Amino acid sequence: MKKITIILFITLFTTSLLTADVIMSEDFADGTFGICDTVDNGGSEDWEVVEYSGNYYAQCSGYGGTGVCDDWMILPSVNFDNYENETFTFISKNGYNYNDALEVVISTDYDGISNPSTAYWTVIPGYTLCSHSGSGYGDWTESGAVDLSGYTGTGYIAYHYYKIGDDDPTTTWQIDDIQVSAGSASAPTANTSAATSITHESATLNGNVNANNASTIVTFEWGLTTSYGNVATADQSPVTGSSSTSVSAEITGLSSSTTYHYRVKAENSEGTTYGDDVTFTTGEPFDNFLYFSEVSDDDAGGYQTAFIEIYNNSADVVDLEGFYIERWEDGSYDDYTYTLGAGVEIPAYGLLVVARGADEATFETAWGIDFTSLNANFDAGNNNLYQTTGRSYKFFHSTSIELDSTPAVSSGNRVIQETIGTWSDEEPSSNATPGQLDAGQNPPGRVIIFHCKLFYDERQ
């Protein structure tokens, strides 16, 4: 009796260890299908367990059979939500292979009871079958570790053997050593990386997390000190699998010229891990410097082809959505604001031309230019952007920071900003070409302070 008790204890303990990593397995060693279920939907030949030289395996063959073969060998269900990093392996062998009669498929809507033909099945990607063709038999071939980690919910895996009819060439397929496994879980690993896309009011926090085979919630703790006080959820959370995953989160509403602390936090069922503390400093109110380069009342093709030109003295493309231009007269706001819309950008070291209501084709024809050949973009503007005597303009960031202003423009004339703060008022001439800087205009290599407004650019 004591001996029996010990044997039972050892058997139960071994099974417990097995199920920690192996979800299910079948090697047909007892001469039966074991955990597998079989369904015959036609034909005189079905799946069977065969023995050869002491080895048992499952086999299906249309050889010598009549009618259509539609035969299934189905594994028990797997709840993929209960595991991480699932993989599927088996070995296969074929003989007299004259057609592709076998596919390995999965269904997440099969109920395990009905005929499998009523469910939706898809071929599992990534497995390898014995590649032998023609007469004779091939060698046992490993499938490789087939990744099942992308599946969710309850699924069934099946071997589907099919033959269209009596005239369809037949192939014998043999299957053995089936195993579905899951990686063992452990606490995640987490590393904080440098912040990117830092502006005066926002930044993207970065890190790397390995979930170590357990679904892992990833957040960033951030604040003015190492006490943090704020939490941002990573865009990629939750993270799964057993490889390093890049994670990030954008934070906004920051103060300019301020140092912030942050670290990545990864938490799963096995524990919580923190990355190191890292800091970044926000920039000045506007890092990319923009200024007016020209305002022209020259109506080369009618009043709508007058224009305002803005220059970008930085190495970055700038999204101008929400930026706006105010019309002024004699030192006072002249009751009109034009706001730039979605999709309006200004190229690096390029220009934006804002017309007085003309469409792009009309404007190009009037001025004899082609924007596709210029480092410039076009915006139709509005006919209320008229110059006339005494009108001037101010340009604002979407946060109402004033970026630049023009002097008054004489009716029919133009003003150009030759260097920062130095304007020239002149009559239109062949020298005036919208979409490019004109002769005499020399943008600075480094943006400096001017007009008592603070504008900085650390770029050379």
Buried (B, 14 or more C-beta within 10 A) or exposed (E): EEEEEEEEEEEEEEEEEEEEEEBBBBBBBEEEBBEBBBBBBBBEBBBBBBEEEEEBBBBBBBEEBEBBBBBBBBBBBBEBEEBBBBBBBBBBBBBBBEBEBBBBBBBBEBEEEEEBEEBEBEEBEBBEBBEBEEEEBBEBBEBEEBBBBEBEEBBBBBBBBBBBEEEBEBBBBBBBBBBBBBBBBBBBBBBBBEBEEBBBBEBBBBBBBBBBBBBBBBBBBBEEEEEBEEEBEBEBBBBBBBEBBEBBBEBEEBEBEEEBBBBBBBBBEBBEBEBEEBEBEBBBBBBBBBBBBBBBBBBBBEBBBBBBBBBBBBEEBBBBEBBBBBBBBEEEEBEBBBBBEEEBBBBEBBBBBBBBBBEBEBBBEBBEBEBEEBBBBBBBBBEEBBBBEBBBBBBBBEEEBEBBBBBBBBEBBBBBBBEBEEBBEEEBEEEBBBBBBBEEBEBEEEBEEBEEEEBBBEBE
